[in-house]
């Protein structure tokens, strides 16, 4: 069983890179960052053990684990079958579209390329911990293109959108446009805190766990309505 942290404190990060040496080096580098409490794992088996023994906030996992291509995605699916709320940053060796899509489909909330700095990775971890999606515009466009190409594949049950209030739908529409919380707040004349509260309620009603899943649901719902001849 995966434990959930309830107290405030450092962000507990589990690091599992593609080799033991890389894992140790990355772990040591991240330990220099404030607010991060780092645990390392050298294999997928060690990752599973760590999740069972510790209260992990964010996992940083290589897409290629145990000397197997894309095995990090396989591991993430296994972890999500135990707890769908797991927050994971996937370490990428390539910017190929299929690899990025595999990471998204597995449930990664952050995509991080190795050529970026440790300071940027720390920012990525903190953002994912706070419930945000960390991906660049190209990676997000791959996700949207994949969804548009396969509109019949419903990642989530879009019926939850019918439960939303008028204001909540306005927030969702702004999110679908790619606006940040600050930009949504400015457009709707709300505080950022109120926007966050709306998003939390939307997540509860729709059954999603992050902004990317909500985007997928919204785009799928719109596509299905267009196919049926209804106005969006």
PATI-490554 format. One record per residue (C-alpha): residue in three letters; x, y, z; residue number from 1. Coordinates in nm, 3 decimals. Layout:
BEGIN
<r><type>Ala</type><x>X</x><y>Y</y><z>Z</z><seq>NUM</seq></r>
...
END
This chain:
BEGIN
<r><type>Unk</type><x>0.000</x><y>0.000</y><z>0.000</z><seq>1</seq></r>
<r><type>Unk</type><x>0.129</x><y>0.347</y><z>-0.091</z><seq>2</seq></r>
<r><type>Unk</type><x>0.138</x><y>0.587</y><z>0.200</z><seq>3</seq></r>
<r><type>Unk</type><x>0.008</x><y>0.942</y><z>0.165</z><seq>4</seq></r>
<r><type>Unk</type><x>0.184</x><y>1.231</y><z>0.336</z><seq>5</seq></r>
<r><type>Unk</type><x>-0.033</x><y>1.458</y><z>0.542</z><seq>6</seq></r>
<r><type>Unk</type><x>0.220</x><y>1.680</y><z>0.715</z><seq>7</seq></r>
<r><type>Unk</type><x>0.401</x><y>1.978</y><z>0.567</z><seq>8</seq></r>
<r><type>Unk</type><x>0.775</x><y>1.963</y><z>0.510</z><seq>9</seq></r>
<r><type>Unk</type><x>1.031</x><y>1.886</y><z>0.240</z><seq>10</seq></r>
<r><type>Unk</type><x>0.914</x><y>1.732</y><z>-0.087</z><seq>11</seq></r>
<r><type>Unk</type><x>1.013</x><y>1.366</y><z>-0.075</z><seq>12</seq></r>
<r><type>Unk</type><x>1.151</x><y>1.272</y><z>-0.416</z><seq>13</seq></r>
<r><type>Unk</type><x>1.228</x><y>0.923</y><z>-0.543</z><seq>14</seq></r>
<r><type>Unk</type><x>1.493</x><y>0.911</y><z>-0.817</z><seq>15</seq></r>
<r><type>Unk</type><x>1.537</x><y>0.612</y><z>-1.050</z><seq>16</seq></r>
<r><type>Unk</type><x>1.761</x><y>0.683</y><z>-1.348</z><seq>17</seq></r>
<r><type>Unk</type><x>1.861</x><y>0.439</y><z>-1.622</z><seq>18</seq></r>
<r><type>Unk</type><x>2.182</x><y>0.322</y><z>-1.448</z><seq>19</seq></r>
<r><type>Unk</type><x>2.300</x><y>0.301</y><z>-1.088</z><seq>20</seq></r>
<r><type>Unk</type><x>2.574</x><y>0.559</y><z>-1.150</z><seq>21</seq></r>
<r><type>Unk</type><x>2.334</x><y>0.804</y><z>-1.313</z><seq>22</seq></r>
<r><type>Unk</type><x>2.086</x><y>0.752</y><z>-1.030</z><seq>23</seq></r>
<r><type>Unk</type><x>2.349</x><y>0.826</y><z>-0.765</z><seq>24</seq></r>
<r><type>Unk</type><x>2.478</x><y>1.135</y><z>-0.948</z><seq>25</seq></r>
<r><type>Unk</type><x>2.129</x><y>1.273</y><z>-1.003</z><seq>26</seq></r>
<r><type>Unk</type><x>2.032</x><y>1.200</y><z>-0.643</z><seq>27</seq></r>
<r><type>Unk</type><x>2.339</x><y>1.380</y><z>-0.510</z><seq>28</seq></r>
<r><type>Unk</type><x>2.274</x><y>1.681</y><z>-0.732</z><seq>29</seq></r>
<r><type>Unk</type><x>1.908</x><y>1.708</y><z>-0.624</z><seq>30</seq></r>
<r><type>Unk</type><x>2.003</x><y>1.681</y><z>-0.255</z><seq>31</seq></r>
<r><type>Unk</type><x>2.173</x><y>2.019</y><z>-0.291</z><seq>32</seq></r>
<r><type>Unk</type><x>1.838</x><y>2.176</y><z>-0.376</z><seq>33</seq></r>
<r><type>Unk</type><x>1.640</x><y>2.324</y><z>-0.085</z><seq>34</seq></r>
<r><type>Unk</type><x>1.307</x><y>2.165</y><z>0.010</z><seq>35</seq></r>
<r><type>Unk</type><x>1.390</x><y>1.830</y><z>-0.151</z><seq>36</seq></r>
<r><type>Unk</type><x>1.431</x><y>1.508</y><z>0.047</z><seq>37</seq></r>
<r><type>Unk</type><x>1.577</x><y>1.258</y><z>-0.200</z><seq>38</seq></r>
<r><type>Unk</type><x>1.561</x><y>0.877</y><z>-0.203</z><seq>39</seq></r>
<r><type>Unk</type><x>1.728</x><y>0.676</y><z>-0.481</z><seq>40</seq></r>
<r><type>Unk</type><x>1.630</x><y>0.345</y><z>-0.640</z><seq>41</seq></r>
<r><type>Unk</type><x>1.843</x><y>0.150</y><z>-0.886</z><seq>42</seq></r>
<r><type>Unk</type><x>1.574</x><y>-0.074</y><z>-1.039</z><seq>43</seq></r>
<r><type>Unk</type><x>1.199</x><y>-0.100</y><z>-1.091</z><seq>44</seq></r>
<r><type>Unk</type><x>1.183</x><y>-0.347</y><z>-0.804</z><seq>45</seq></r>
<r><type>Unk</type><x>1.353</x><y>-0.095</y><z>-0.576</z><seq>46</seq></r>
<r><type>Unk</type><x>1.105</x><y>0.170</y><z>-0.690</z><seq>47</seq></r>
<r><type>Unk</type><x>0.810</x><y>-0.048</y><z>-0.589</z><seq>48</seq></r>
<r><type>Unk</type><x>0.971</x><y>-0.119</y><z>-0.251</z><seq>49</seq></r>
<r><type>Unk</type><x>1.037</x><y>0.250</y><z>-0.192</z><seq>50</seq></r>
<r><type>Unk</type><x>0.675</x><y>0.340</y><z>-0.265</z><seq>51</seq></r>
<r><type>Unk</type><x>0.559</x><y>0.079</y><z>-0.018</z><seq>52</seq></r>
<r><type>Unk</type><x>0.801</x><y>0.189</y><z>0.255</z><seq>53</seq></r>
<r><type>Unk</type><x>0.803</x><y>0.567</y><z>0.219</z><seq>54</seq></r>
<r><type>Unk</type><x>0.565</x><y>0.855</y><z>0.164</z><seq>55</seq></r>
<r><type>Unk</type><x>0.678</x><y>0.958</y><z>-0.184</z><seq>56</seq></r>
<r><type>Unk</type><x>0.559</x><y>1.295</y><z>-0.311</z><seq>57</seq></r>
<r><type>Unk</type><x>0.715</x><y>1.292</y><z>-0.658</z><seq>58</seq></r>
<r><type>Unk</type><x>0.894</x><y>1.014</y><z>-0.848</z><seq>59</seq></r>
<r><type>Unk</type><x>1.160</x><y>1.102</y><z>-1.106</z><seq>60</seq></r>
<r><type>Unk</type><x>1.189</x><y>0.796</y><z>-1.330</z><seq>61</seq></r>
<r><type>Unk</type><x>1.390</x><y>0.733</y><z>-1.645</z><seq>62</seq></r>
<r><type>Unk</type><x>1.183</x><y>0.632</y><z>-1.946</z><seq>63</seq></r>
<r><type>Unk</type><x>1.443</x><y>0.358</y><z>-2.002</z><seq>64</seq></r>
<r><type>Unk</type><x>1.471</x><y>0.153</y><z>-1.684</z><seq>65</seq></r>
<r><type>Unk</type><x>1.627</x><y>-0.188</y><z>-1.611</z><seq>66</seq></r>
<r><type>Unk</type><x>1.813</x><y>-0.170</y><z>-1.945</z><seq>67</seq></r>
<r><type>Unk</type><x>1.480</x><y>-0.184</y><z>-2.126</z><seq>68</seq></r>
<r><type>Unk</type><x>1.344</x><y>0.077</y><z>-2.364</z><seq>69</seq></r>
<r><type>Unk</type><x>1.029</x><y>0.249</y><z>-2.232</z><seq>70</seq></r>
<r><type>Unk</type><x>1.026</x><y>0.027</y><z>-1.922</z><seq>71</seq></r>
<r><type>Unk</type><x>0.981</x><y>0.339</y><z>-1.712</z><seq>72</seq></r>
<r><type>Unk</type><x>0.636</x><y>0.377</y><z>-1.871</z><seq>73</seq></r>
<r><type>Unk</type><x>0.553</x><y>0.016</y><z>-1.784</z><seq>74</seq></r>
<r><type>Unk</type><x>0.655</x><y>0.076</y><z>-1.424</z><seq>75</seq></r>
<r><type>Unk</type><x>0.450</x><y>0.396</y><z>-1.402</z><seq>76</seq></r>
<r><type>Unk</type><x>0.138</x><y>0.212</y><z>-1.521</z><seq>77</seq></r>
<r><type>Unk</type><x>0.195</x><y>-0.046</y><z>-1.249</z><seq>78</seq></r>
<r><type>Unk</type><x>0.229</x><y>0.224</y><z>-0.985</z><seq>79</seq></r>
<r><type>Unk</type><x>-0.082</x><y>0.404</y><z>-1.109</z><seq>80</seq></r>
<r><type>Unk</type><x>-0.282</x><y>0.081</y><z>-1.087</z><seq>81</seq></r>
<r><type>Unk</type><x>-0.209</x><y>0.093</y><z>-0.714</z><seq>82</seq></r>
<r><type>Unk</type><x>-0.255</x><y>0.468</y><z>-0.672</z><seq>83</seq></r>
<r><type>Unk</type><x>-0.373</x><y>0.683</y><z>-0.969</z><seq>84</seq></r>
<r><type>Unk</type><x>-0.270</x><y>0.999</y><z>-0.784</z><seq>85</seq></r>
<r><type>Unk</type><x>0.102</x><y>0.926</y><z>-0.815</z><seq>86</seq></r>
<r><type>Unk</type><x>0.295</x><y>1.231</y><z>-0.938</z><seq>87</seq></r>
<r><type>Unk</type><x>0.579</x><y>1.142</y><z>-1.170</z><seq>88</seq></r>
<r><type>Unk</type><x>0.841</x><y>1.322</y><z>-1.375</z><seq>89</seq></r>
<r><type>Unk</type><x>0.967</x><y>1.114</y><z>-1.667</z><seq>90</seq></r>
<r><type>Unk</type><x>1.332</x><y>1.159</y><z>-1.765</z><seq>91</seq></r>
<r><type>Unk</type><x>1.362</x><y>1.159</y><z>-2.145</z><seq>92</seq></r>
<r><type>Unk</type><x>1.662</x><y>1.075</y><z>-2.361</z><seq>93</seq></r>
<r><type>Unk</type><x>1.480</x><y>1.167</y><z>-2.679</z><seq>94</seq></r>
<r><type>Unk</type><x>1.229</x><y>1.424</y><z>-2.800</z><seq>95</seq></r>
<r><type>Unk</type><x>1.066</x><y>1.178</y><z>-3.041</z><seq>96</seq></r>
<r><type>Unk</type><x>0.690</x><y>1.213</y><z>-3.056</z><seq>97</seq></r>
<r><type>Unk</type><x>0.611</x><y>0.849</y><z>-2.982</z><seq>98</seq></r>
<r><type>Unk</type><x>0.825</x><y>0.846</y><z>-2.668</z><seq>99</seq></r>
<r><type>Unk</type><x>0.659</x><y>1.164</y><z>-2.542</z><seq>100</seq></r>
<r><type>Unk</type><x>0.313</x><y>1.019</y><z>-2.609</z><seq>101</seq></r>
<r><type>Unk</type><x>0.403</x><y>0.694</y><z>-2.433</z><seq>102</seq></r>
<r><type>Unk</type><x>0.509</x><y>0.892</y><z>-2.126</z><seq>103</seq></r>
<r><type>Unk</type><x>0.185</x><y>1.093</y><z>-2.127</z><seq>104</seq></r>
<r><type>Unk</type><x>-0.025</x><y>0.780</y><z>-2.176</z><seq>105</seq></r>
<r><type>Unk</type><x>0.150</x><y>0.612</y><z>-1.885</z><seq>106</seq></r>
<r><type>Unk</type><x>0.042</x><y>0.902</y><z>-1.664</z><seq>107</seq></r>
<r><type>Unk</type><x>0.354</x><y>1.118</y><z>-1.635</z><seq>108</seq></r>
<r><type>Unk</type><x>0.277</x><y>1.468</y><z>-1.507</z><seq>109</seq></r>
<r><type>Unk</type><x>0.616</x><y>1.608</y><z>-1.599</z><seq>110</seq></r>
<r><type>Unk</type><x>0.845</x><y>1.548</y><z>-1.896</z><seq>111</seq></r>
<r><type>Unk</type><x>1.209</x><y>1.645</y><z>-1.849</z><seq>112</seq></r>
<r><type>Unk</type><x>1.489</x><y>1.633</y><z>-2.106</z><seq>113</seq></r>
<r><type>Unk</type><x>1.835</x><y>1.546</y><z>-1.981</z><seq>114</seq></r>
<r><type>Unk</type><x>2.008</x><y>1.842</y><z>-2.144</z><seq>115</seq></r>
<r><type>Unk</type><x>1.831</x><y>2.078</y><z>-1.902</z><seq>116</seq></r>
<r><type>Unk</type><x>1.982</x><y>2.191</y><z>-1.573</z><seq>117</seq></r>
<r><type>Unk</type><x>1.936</x><y>2.048</y><z>-1.224</z><seq>118</seq></r>
<r><type>Unk</type><x>1.785</x><y>2.381</y><z>-1.118</z><seq>119</seq></r>
<r><type>Unk</type><x>1.521</x><y>2.341</y><z>-1.390</z><seq>120</seq></r>
<r><type>Unk</type><x>1.454</x><y>1.983</y><z>-1.281</z><seq>121</seq></r>
<r><type>Unk</type><x>1.400</x><y>2.106</y><z>-0.925</z><seq>122</seq></r>
<r><type>Unk</type><x>1.146</x><y>2.360</y><z>-1.056</z><seq>123</seq></r>
<r><type>Unk</type><x>0.980</x><y>2.081</y><z>-1.252</z><seq>124</seq></r>
<r><type>Unk</type><x>0.954</x><y>1.865</y><z>-0.940</z><seq>125</seq></r>
<r><type>Unk</type><x>0.804</x><y>2.148</y><z>-0.735</z><seq>126</seq></r>
<r><type>Unk</type><x>0.551</x><y>2.226</y><z>-1.009</z><seq>127</seq></r>
<r><type>Unk</type><x>0.442</x><y>1.863</y><z>-1.039</z><seq>128</seq></r>
<r><type>Unk</type><x>0.419</x><y>1.841</y><z>-0.660</z><seq>129</seq></r>
<r><type>Unk</type><x>0.182</x><y>2.139</y><z>-0.667</z><seq>130</seq></r>
<r><type>Unk</type><x>-0.042</x><y>1.954</y><z>-0.914</z><seq>131</seq></r>
<r><type>Unk</type><x>0.071</x><y>2.119</y><z>-1.236</z><seq>132</seq></r>
<r><type>Unk</type><x>0.176</x><y>1.964</y><z>-1.567</z><seq>133</seq></r>
<r><type>Unk</type><x>0.537</x><y>2.030</y><z>-1.672</z><seq>134</seq></r>
<r><type>Unk</type><x>0.584</x><y>2.004</y><z>-2.048</z><seq>135</seq></r>
<r><type>Unk</type><x>0.702</x><y>2.237</y><z>-2.320</z><seq>136</seq></r>
<r><type>Unk</type><x>0.479</x><y>2.362</y><z>-2.600</z><seq>137</seq></r>
<r><type>Unk</type><x>0.601</x><y>2.099</y><z>-2.848</z><seq>138</seq></r>
<r><type>Unk</type><x>0.531</x><y>1.815</y><z>-2.607</z><seq>139</seq></r>
<r><type>Unk</type><x>0.183</x><y>1.951</y><z>-2.531</z><seq>140</seq></r>
<r><type>Unk</type><x>0.111</x><y>1.989</y><z>-2.901</z><seq>141</seq></r>
<r><type>Unk</type><x>0.199</x><y>1.621</y><z>-2.954</z><seq>142</seq></r>
<r><type>Unk</type><x>-0.058</x><y>1.528</y><z>-2.689</z><seq>143</seq></r>
<r><type>Unk</type><x>-0.329</x><y>1.745</y><z>-2.843</z><seq>144</seq></r>
<r><type>Unk</type><x>-0.254</x><y>1.617</y><z>-3.195</z><seq>145</seq></r>
<r><type>Unk</type><x>-0.274</x><y>1.257</y><z>-3.076</z><seq>146</seq></r>
<r><type>Unk</type><x>-0.608</x><y>1.321</y><z>-2.912</z><seq>147</seq></r>
<r><type>Unk</type><x>-0.744</x><y>1.496</y><z>-3.222</z><seq>148</seq></r>
<r><type>Unk</type><x>-0.632</x><y>1.205</y><z>-3.441</z><seq>149</seq></r>
<r><type>Unk</type><x>-0.812</x><y>0.951</y><z>-3.220</z><seq>150</seq></r>
<r><type>Unk</type><x>-1.127</x><y>1.128</y><z>-3.102</z><seq>151</seq></r>
<r><type>Unk</type><x>-1.310</x><y>0.802</y><z>-3.043</z><seq>152</seq></r>
<r><type>Unk</type><x>-1.067</x><y>0.705</y><z>-2.767</z><seq>153</seq></r>
<r><type>Unk</type><x>-1.207</x><y>0.851</y><z>-2.448</z><seq>154</seq></r>
<r><type>Unk</type><x>-0.940</x><y>0.873</y><z>-2.183</z><seq>155</seq></r>
<r><type>Unk</type><x>-1.201</x><y>0.961</y><z>-1.923</z><seq>156</seq></r>
<r><type>Unk</type><x>-1.578</x><y>0.972</y><z>-1.888</z><seq>157</seq></r>
<r><type>Unk</type><x>-1.680</x><y>1.311</y><z>-2.021</z><seq>158</seq></r>
<r><type>Unk</type><x>-2.023</x><y>1.294</y><z>-1.856</z><seq>159</seq></r>
<r><type>Unk</type><x>-1.866</x><y>1.466</y><z>-1.556</z><seq>160</seq></r>
<r><type>Unk</type><x>-1.857</x><y>1.790</y><z>-1.755</z><seq>161</seq></r>
<r><type>Unk</type><x>-2.238</x><y>1.807</y><z>-1.735</z><seq>162</seq></r>
<r><type>Unk</type><x>-2.208</x><y>1.837</y><z>-1.357</z><seq>163</seq></r>
<r><type>Unk</type><x>-2.015</x><y>2.162</y><z>-1.374</z><seq>164</seq></r>
<r><type>Unk</type><x>-2.160</x><y>2.501</y><z>-1.290</z><seq>165</seq></r>
<r><type>Unk</type><x>-2.152</x><y>2.786</y><z>-1.541</z><seq>166</seq></r>
<r><type>Unk</type><x>-1.852</x><y>2.943</y><z>-1.366</z><seq>167</seq></r>
<r><type>Unk</type><x>-1.665</x><y>2.613</y><z>-1.351</z><seq>168</seq></r>
<r><type>Unk</type><x>-1.722</x><y>2.565</y><z>-1.726</z><seq>169</seq></r>
<r><type>Unk</type><x>-1.579</x><y>2.912</y><z>-1.788</z><seq>170</seq></r>
<r><type>Unk</type><x>-1.265</x><y>2.814</y><z>-1.598</z><seq>171</seq></r>
<r><type>Unk</type><x>-1.240</x><y>2.490</y><z>-1.798</z><seq>172</seq></r>
<r><type>Unk</type><x>-1.274</x><y>2.677</y><z>-2.128</z><seq>173</seq></r>
<r><type>Unk</type><x>-0.994</x><y>2.914</y><z>-2.026</z><seq>174</seq></r>
<r><type>Unk</type><x>-0.780</x><y>2.615</y><z>-1.930</z><seq>175</seq></r>
<r><type>Unk</type><x>-0.843</x><y>2.457</y><z>-2.270</z><seq>176</seq></r>
<r><type>Unk</type><x>-0.710</x><y>2.777</y><z>-2.430</z><seq>177</seq></r>
<r><type>Unk</type><x>-0.383</x><y>2.722</y><z>-2.245</z><seq>178</seq></r>
<r><type>Unk</type><x>-0.423</x><y>3.006</y><z>-1.996</z><seq>179</seq></r>
<r><type>Unk</type><x>-0.238</x><y>2.996</y><z>-1.665</z><seq>180</seq></r>
<r><type>Unk</type><x>-0.419</x><y>3.037</y><z>-1.333</z><seq>181</seq></r>
<r><type>Unk</type><x>-0.311</x><y>3.400</y><z>-1.322</z><seq>182</seq></r>
<r><type>Unk</type><x>-0.443</x><y>3.465</y><z>-1.674</z><seq>183</seq></r>
<r><type>Unk</type><x>-0.771</x><y>3.287</y><z>-1.595</z><seq>184</seq></r>
<r><type>Unk</type><x>-0.808</x><y>3.501</y><z>-1.283</z><seq>185</seq></r>
<r><type>Unk</type><x>-0.752</x><y>3.820</y><z>-1.483</z><seq>186</seq></r>
<r><type>Unk</type><x>-0.999</x><y>3.724</y><z>-1.756</z><seq>187</seq></r>
<r><type>Unk</type><x>-1.275</x><y>3.622</y><z>-1.514</z><seq>188</seq></r>
<r><type>Unk</type><x>-1.203</x><y>3.894</y><z>-1.258</z><seq>189</seq></r>
<r><type>Unk</type><x>-1.126</x><y>3.639</y><z>-0.986</z><seq>190</seq></r>
<r><type>Unk</type><x>-0.840</x><y>3.584</y><z>-0.745</z><seq>191</seq></r>
<r><type>Unk</type><x>-0.589</x><y>3.309</y><z>-0.825</z><seq>192</seq></r>
<r><type>Unk</type><x>-0.693</x><y>3.137</y><z>-0.502</z><seq>193</seq></r>
<r><type>Unk</type><x>-1.055</x><y>3.127</y><z>-0.623</z><seq>194</seq></r>
<r><type>Unk</type><x>-0.943</x><y>2.984</y><z>-0.959</z><seq>195</seq></r>
<r><type>Unk</type><x>-0.756</x><y>2.707</y><z>-0.778</z><seq>196</seq></r>
<r><type>Unk</type><x>-1.066</x><y>2.629</y><z>-0.572</z><seq>197</seq></r>
<r><type>Unk</type><x>-1.275</x><y>2.607</y><z>-0.888</z><seq>198</seq></r>
<r><type>Unk</type><x>-1.022</x><y>2.371</y><z>-1.043</z><seq>199</seq></r>
<r><type>Unk</type><x>-1.022</x><y>2.146</y><z>-0.736</z><seq>200</seq></r>
<r><type>Unk</type><x>-1.401</x><y>2.122</y><z>-0.755</z><seq>201</seq></r>
<r><type>Unk</type><x>-1.382</x><y>2.051</y><z>-1.129</z><seq>202</seq></r>
<r><type>Unk</type><x>-1.129</x><y>1.773</y><z>-1.067</z><seq>203</seq></r>
<r><type>Unk</type><x>-1.361</x><y>1.618</y><z>-0.807</z><seq>204</seq></r>
<r><type>Unk</type><x>-1.670</x><y>1.633</y><z>-1.027</z><seq>205</seq></r>
<r><type>Unk</type><x>-1.503</x><y>1.501</y><z>-1.342</z><seq>206</seq></r>
<r><type>Unk</type><x>-1.283</x><y>1.241</y><z>-1.175</z><seq>207</seq></r>
<r><type>Unk</type><x>-0.958</x><y>1.370</y><z>-1.326</z><seq>208</seq></r>
<r><type>Unk</type><x>-0.640</x><y>1.421</y><z>-1.128</z><seq>209</seq></r>
<r><type>Unk</type><x>-0.458</x><y>1.690</y><z>-1.327</z><seq>210</seq></r>
<r><type>Unk</type><x>-0.490</x><y>1.966</y><z>-1.585</z><seq>211</seq></r>
<r><type>Unk</type><x>-0.374</x><y>1.751</y><z>-1.877</z><seq>212</seq></r>
<r><type>Unk</type><x>-0.642</x><y>1.488</y><z>-1.812</z><seq>213</seq></r>
<r><type>Unk</type><x>-0.901</x><y>1.765</y><z>-1.792</z><seq>214</seq></r>
<r><type>Unk</type><x>-0.776</x><y>1.903</y><z>-2.124</z><seq>215</seq></r>
<r><type>Unk</type><x>-0.811</x><y>1.558</y><z>-2.279</z><seq>216</seq></r>
<r><type>Unk</type><x>-1.164</x><y>1.525</y><z>-2.145</z><seq>217</seq></r>
<r><type>Unk</type><x>-1.265</x><y>1.867</y><z>-2.274</z><seq>218</seq></r>
<r><type>Unk</type><x>-1.124</x><y>1.813</y><z>-2.621</z><seq>219</seq></r>
<r><type>Unk</type><x>-1.280</x><y>1.467</y><z>-2.645</z><seq>220</seq></r>
<r><type>Unk</type><x>-1.617</x><y>1.603</y><z>-2.535</z><seq>221</seq></r>
<r><type>Unk</type><x>-1.603</x><y>1.884</y><z>-2.789</z><seq>222</seq></r>
<r><type>Unk</type><x>-1.506</x><y>1.647</y><z>-3.069</z><seq>223</seq></r>
<r><type>Unk</type><x>-1.792</x><y>1.411</y><z>-2.987</z><seq>224</seq></r>
<r><type>Unk</type><x>-2.042</x><y>1.696</y><z>-2.978</z><seq>225</seq></r>
<r><type>Unk</type><x>-1.922</x><y>1.821</y><z>-3.314</z><seq>226</seq></r>
<r><type>Unk</type><x>-1.960</x><y>1.473</y><z>-3.461</z><seq>227</seq></r>
<r><type>Unk</type><x>-2.316</x><y>1.450</y><z>-3.335</z><seq>228</seq></r>
<r><type>Unk</type><x>-2.402</x><y>1.789</y><z>-3.486</z><seq>229</seq></r>
<r><type>Unk</type><x>-2.443</x><y>1.969</y><z>-3.154</z><seq>230</seq></r>
<r><type>Unk</type><x>-2.319</x><y>2.317</y><z>-3.080</z><seq>231</seq></r>
<r><type>Unk</type><x>-2.021</x><y>2.334</y><z>-2.843</z><seq>232</seq></r>
END
